[in-house]
Every structure is written in structure tokens, then in C-alpha cells.
Amino acid sequence: MNIDIIGDIHGCFAEFRQLTEKLGYSWESGLPLHPENRVLGFVGDLTDRGPESVRVIETVYGLWAKKLAYYSPGNHCNKLYRMLIGNKVRVNNGLETTAAELDALNNRDYKRVKKQFITLYEQSPLYQVLDGGQLIIAHAGIREDYIGKYSSKVKTFVLYGDITGAADADGFPVRRDWAKHYQGKPWIVYGHTPTKEVRIVRHTANIDTGAVFGGALTAFRYPEKETVSVPSSMPFVPEKFRPID
């Protein structure tokens, strides 16, 4: 399997296009297609905070509908989905930017994009198990003993990480470092926690390099196990990045 897995895009469509072009994808058809039939993977959090969430949704849906992409939802995807199906959610923490983009669409386009995202979300698994179980794409990661399970506890872990329920002095959720304890053979590629550089620990790779906070957008190439990044055009917000240890 030849796949390029892209970190949290958060509406940074320009960086997404630039990264795929750097990876050898052509946009001539309107979608990023690779001449050697590589496919794309997404760790979730396609939307919110960045300037072009709708274009990201349309592109990822277009690829997914043609079976040219694998998508795993993130916590921001989950919240957008709940909003779109009519659940009451707080439109904050970045969701307000996506909501404003959607509200600016005409009624026909709004219904189309809404249907695309709901379909993408509902028909994609909580996490992807690929290449005969040797590769897993999970938004915030997954513990080895959770692989193959889909309980509410597993869903919370995959969407939010190994949270303790507490917050640190800066208001960030306190998360246990599950990657340091991972002993499994499958590679787990995830995002969710912005770091200034890719963090590879054992067979885990955190590829959220904070594109929406002025860092970079990163892809993990599999089976090569190489990373490729492009710099962000967004303002740099240093307090949003977690230290790498």
C-alpha cells in the first residue's frame, strides 16, 4: 500500500494543495491525483480555524467518493457533524469559522456541502486499519489494546487522546503520553496535538505540526516512513504548540 497521510488541515486549503503538489500530486482534474496511484489519508480535523474549510471538505469528499482517500474523523469533525445533524453544540473553538463559511453559501451549495460532510463522517470508521493491520490512522492515536475495539471509551481516546479530565496551567487538557508506552508492531499515524516537529516514538508518528497556528502541514509517506512538510502562511502562535520530549 502506498499512501500519503496528511496531518490536521484545519481549513488551510492553500497549504494542503501545496503539500500534495510537493508530494507529486496533480490538481489538473480538480482533485489531487498521483501519477503512480498513491492515495491520500487524513487524520481528521479537516475544518475550523483556517480560512477555507469548505474547500477542504469538498476535496476530501471528492477523493473519498472515488475511493482515492482514507479518512478518520477528529474531534473538530465530530463537533461539526453534531452541529450539521441538528444537535445543540457550542459554536466556538474554531467551529465559528466553518459555520460562517457555510452560512455564506447559497442554499443549494450549503445543502450539497452539508450532505458531503455528513456522508463522509457517517461512512468512515472511527480509525483506519490498513495494509493488513500494519498501519493505523487514528486522530489522537490509539492504545494497542484498543485496536479492533469501538466502545465509547475507545472513541473518546481516538478523538481526544489519553485525557485525564484535568487541565494544566495554560488550560490545555492533561493527556497521558500513550505513545511512550506503545509496544505494538503496527505503525500508528495520528495528529491532534500540535508540535513544532514531527514526533516519532516507537512505531507512532504525530504529524500535527500546527499548520493553522503558523507551523507547517506535514504528510507521512507509507511504506517509506518519511515525512514531507510545507510551511504555513498563518500567523505563528507559539503557545499553541506542545513541547517534544
C-alpha positions in Angstrom: 0.0 0.0 0.0 1.3 3.4 -1.0 -0.3 6.2 1.0 0.5 9.8 2.0 -1.2 10.6 5.3 -1.8 14.3 6.0 -1.9 15.9 9.4 -4.6 18.2 10.8 -5.5 20.7 7.9 -8.0 22.9 9.9 -9.2 24.7 6.8 -5.7 25.5 5.5 -6.5 24.7 1.9 -3.6 26.5 0.3 -1.1 24.5 2.4 -3.0 21.3 1.6 -2.7 22.0 -2.1 1.0 23.0 -1.8 1.8 19.8 0.2 0.1 17.5 -2.2 1.9 19.1 -5.2 5.2 18.7 -3.3 4.3 15.0 -2.9 3.8 14.7 -6.7 0.0 15.0 -7.0 -1.6 16.9 -9.9 -4.7 19.0 -9.5 -5.4 19.2 -13.2 -8.7 17.3 -12.7 -9.7 19.5 -9.7 -8.7 16.8 -7.3 -5.1 15.8 -6.2 -4.3 12.7 -8.2 -0.9 10.9 -8.2 0.6 9.5 -11.4 1.8 6.4 -9.6 -1.6 5.8 -8.0 -0.6 6.7 -4.5 -3.6 7.6 -2.3 -4.1 10.1 0.5 -5.0 9.6 4.1 -6.4 12.1 6.6 -6.0 12.1 10.4 -9.1 14.3 10.8 -9.8 17.9 11.9 -10.2 18.9 8.3 -12.0 22.1 9.3 -12.2 25.0 11.8 -9.9 28.0 12.5 -8.4 28.2 9.0 -9.8 30.2 6.1 -11.1 27.6 3.6 -12.8 24.7 5.5 -15.4 24.3 2.8 -12.9 23.7 0.0 -11.1 21.1 2.2 -14.4 19.3 2.8 -15.2 19.3 -0.9 -11.8 18.0 -1.9 -11.6 15.2 0.7 -15.1 14.1 0.0 -14.4 14.1 -3.8 -11.3 11.9 -3.2 -13.1 9.6 -0.8 -16.1 9.2 -3.1 -13.7 7.9 -5.8 -12.0 5.6 -3.3 -8.8 7.6 -3.5 -8.6 8.6 0.1 -8.9 7.2 3.7 -10.3 9.5 6.3 -10.6 9.2 10.1 -12.6 11.8 12.0 -11.1 14.2 14.6 -12.8 15.9 17.5 -13.5 19.0 15.4 -15.1 16.8 12.7 -17.2 15.2 15.4 -18.5 18.5 16.6 -19.2 19.8 13.1 -21.1 16.6 12.4 -23.2 17.0 15.5 -24.0 20.6 14.5 -25.0 19.7 11.0 -27.4 16.9 12.1 -29.1 19.4 14.4 -27.6 18.7 17.8 -27.0 21.7 20.1 -23.3 22.4 20.3 -21.3 25.5 21.3 -20.2 27.2 18.2 -16.7 28.1 19.5 -13.1 26.9 19.5 -12.8 27.3 15.7 -16.2 25.9 14.7 -17.5 29.5 14.3 -15.2 30.0 11.2 -16.6 26.9 9.5 -20.2 27.8 10.4 -19.6 31.3 8.9 -18.3 29.8 5.7 -21.3 27.5 5.5 -23.7 30.3 6.2 -22.2 32.4 3.4 -23.1 29.7 0.8 -26.3 29.8 -1.2 -28.9 27.3 -0.1 -28.1 24.8 -2.8 -24.4 24.8 -2.1 -25.0 24.7 1.7 -27.1 21.6 1.3 -24.6 19.9 -1.0 -21.6 20.5 1.3 -23.6 19.6 4.4 -24.6 16.3 2.7 -21.0 15.6 1.6 -19.6 16.1 5.1 -22.4 14.0 6.8 -21.9 11.2 4.3 -18.1 11.3 4.7 -18.3 11.3 8.5 -21.0 8.6 8.8 -19.4 6.2 6.3 -15.9 6.4 7.6 -14.6 4.3 10.5 -13.5 5.8 13.8 -10.0 4.8 12.9 -8.5 3.2 9.8 -6.8 -0.2 9.9 -4.8 -0.6 6.7 -2.2 -2.7 5.0 -3.3 -5.9 6.7 -3.3 -4.3 10.1 0.3 -2.9 9.8 -0.9 0.8 9.5 -3.5 2.6 11.6 -4.7 6.2 11.2 -6.4 7.5 14.3 -6.9 11.2 15.0 -5.4 11.4 18.5 -3.8 7.9 18.5 -4.9 4.6 19.9 -3.7 2.3 22.6 -2.5 -1.1 21.4 -5.2 -3.0 23.5 -7.9 -0.8 21.9 -7.1 -1.8 18.3 -10.1 -3.6 16.9 -12.5 -2.2 19.6 -15.0 0.6 19.2 -16.5 1.3 22.6 -17.3 4.8 23.9 -14.1 4.7 25.9 -12.1 3.9 22.7 -14.0 6.7 20.8 -13.0 9.2 23.5 -9.4 8.1 23.3 -9.2 8.3 19.5 -10.9 11.7 19.3 -9.3 13.4 22.3 -6.2 11.4 23.3 -5.5 9.8 26.7 -7.1 12.6 28.7 -7.2 12.6 32.5 -10.1 15.1 32.8 -7.8 17.7 34.3 -6.4 20.9 32.7 -2.9 22.4 33.0 -2.0 25.9 33.9 -2.5 27.1 30.3 -5.9 25.5 30.1 -4.8 22.5 27.9 -6.3 19.1 28.8 -3.8 17.0 30.6 -3.0 13.9 28.5 -1.0 10.9 29.3 1.8 10.1 26.9 0.4 6.9 25.5 3.0 6.8 22.6 5.9 6.3 25.1 4.2 3.1 26.3 3.2 1.7 22.9 4.8 -1.7 22.2 2.9 -2.7 19.1 4.2 -3.5 15.6 1.6 -1.6 13.5 2.5 2.0 12.7 0.1 4.5 14.3 -0.1 7.8 12.5 -2.0 10.5 14.3 -2.3 14.2 15.0 -4.5 16.3 17.4 -1.6 17.7 19.5 0.4 20.4 17.7 4.2 20.1 17.9 6.8 22.1 16.1 8.3 19.0 14.5 7.0 15.5 13.7 7.2 13.4 16.8 8.1 9.8 16.2 8.2 7.4 19.2 8.5 3.7 18.7 6.0 2.9 15.8 3.9 6.1 16.3 4.1 9.3 14.4 2.4 12.6 15.5 2.1 14.6 12.3 0.1 17.6 13.5 2.8 20.3 13.1 0.3 23.1 13.7 -0.5 24.4 10.2 -3.3 26.6 11.4 -1.1 28.0 14.1 1.7 29.1 11.8 3.7 25.9 11.9 3.7 23.5 9.0 1.4 21.0 7.3 3.0 17.6 7.2 2.5 14.3 5.4 3.8 10.8 6.5 4.6 8.7 3.5 4.0 5.0 3.9 5.6 2.5 3.4 8.6 4.8 3.1 8.1 6.2 6.7 9.3 9.6 5.5 7.8 12.9 6.3 7.3 15.9 4.0 6.2 19.3 5.1 5.3 22.8 3.8 5.4 25.9 5.9 2.2 27.6 7.0 1.1 31.0 5.8 -0.9 31.6 9.0 0.4 33.8 11.9 2.6 31.9 14.3 1.0 31.3 17.7 3.8 29.7 19.8 1.6 29.0 22.9 -0.5 26.5 20.9 2.5 24.1 20.4 3.3 21.3 22.9 6.9 20.6 23.8 8.5 17.5 22.2 10.3 15.3 24.8 
